[in-house]
Amino acid sequence: MNIEHIAINVADPVAVADWYMRHLGLQVVRKGPGPIFGHFLADSAGKVVLEIYYQNAPVPDYASIDPFVFHIAFITPDVAADRARLIAVGGKAEGEINYAPNGDVLCFVRDPWGIVLQLARRGTPLLHSQRLA
C-alpha cells in the first residue's frame, strides 16, 4: 500500500492552504466547497499530498503541541535560508538549527497557525527520490 494523503483539520483551511502554496511551494490538486473547504495540496515532486480542511470536529491547539509529537517535514537545500524566509512571512522559530553528526541539518518553524514544520536537509536522503541537486 502507498499513502494517498495526510489530513489536517484547521479552523481556516482557505488561509492555511494559501500560505502553504505561497511559501512552501505546494499546489492544489483538488479542492472542495465550504463549509469544509478541503484543499488537497501536492508537493513539487508530485509524491506527497496534504489535505487541509475544516471538519466539524475539534481543531487541535497546534501551538501547544510539542514539535516531537507532531510536525510536517519539508526537504530543503538550505535550511537556514528557508527558516529565515518563513519567519519573515509569519512563521515562528521553534528552537535552533540542529547540525547532526550524520550530516542532517534540521529545524522547526511554526506556521502562523502554530502547526510545526520541520525543515530538513538530510546527510543521506530517506528515499532515493528525495536527493537534492
Secondary structure, 3 states (H helix, E strand, C coil): CCCCCEEEECCCHHHHHHHHHHHHCCEEEEECCCCCCCEEEECCCCCCEEEEECCCCCCCCHHHCCCCCCCEEEECCCHHHHHHHHHHCCCEEEEEEEECCCCCEEEEEECCCCCEEEEEECCCCCCHHHCCC
